[in-house]
Amino acid sequence: MTKTEQDRNISSSFAKGLSVLAVFDAETPSMTLAEIARRTGQDRATARRGALTLVQAGYLSQQGRMLSLTPRVLALAGGFLQANQFGRRVQPVLNHHARKLETEVTLAILDQGRVLLLAQSTTEHGPVTYGFTAGAHIPLVHTSLGRMLMACLPAEDAADLINAAEIPQHTEHSLTRPDAILEQIEQARTQGYSVTDSEFEPGIIGYAVPLSRPGQTPVVVGSSAPRGHAAGGQSERLLQGLQICAAELRQTGVVEGL
């Protein structure tokens, strides 16, 4: 099928409506129509039609001038999770290894220049918790999950992502030079794991290993620990545990087709 034929089969109105849903996040859980229009790049009339259609469909609620997501959006994610049997094939594995490692374990994928969390262990009493849940986005550049995901890509694709990305300085240890970040990505590609130290949160070390095989959509498994908790050989233990977790998930075939 040619690109022209593909374009003929695409509903631009539907795509614009989906982009309205995508602009809501933890930092902006409620927005006015003007804010939605600005963040989606749509004109005010288009954004208004899309938002009000979503209100009528039950995916957005409106209180005065403010619009926000409703719980109904969870049904969309729930369909994906159930279809891929995350509750049976993924969650028990993450929970098992989180208990052994005594820290949270996260499954993540690359999504439009950000890290998208697909699943996370639900065990208690881990040393670190950011409060993120499945469906949350976290930064790409300064997290071990993000760097490992980029390391799963061809070098030129990773470079394109870095060159197009915003590079904020979350902490004084955050790398800000693209060449330095690409060097860390290349190191992760070579050694088969990524470690970041205090680049996203002060005093927190992030770890990530690949789950997907070469040529598949990049999927990784990762965890975090306070610097003190990761001393005395604990870093090696965490990385080995994540590699075992990744191997077990790989056997389930859960990442095939993502």
Salt bridges, closest charged atoms under 4 A:
ASP7 OD2 - LYS3 NZ 3.16
ASP25 OD2 - ARG39 NH2 3.49
ASP111 OD2 - HIS137 NE2 2.74
GLU124 OE1 - HIS125 NE2 3.61
GLU172 OE2 - HIS173 NE2 3.73
ASP179 OD2 - ARG177 NH2 3.00
GLU186 OE1 - ARG189 NH1 2.40
ASP197 OD1 - ARG227 NH2 2.73
GLU199 OE1 - ARG147 NH2 2.56
GLU248 OE1 - HIS97 NE2 2.89
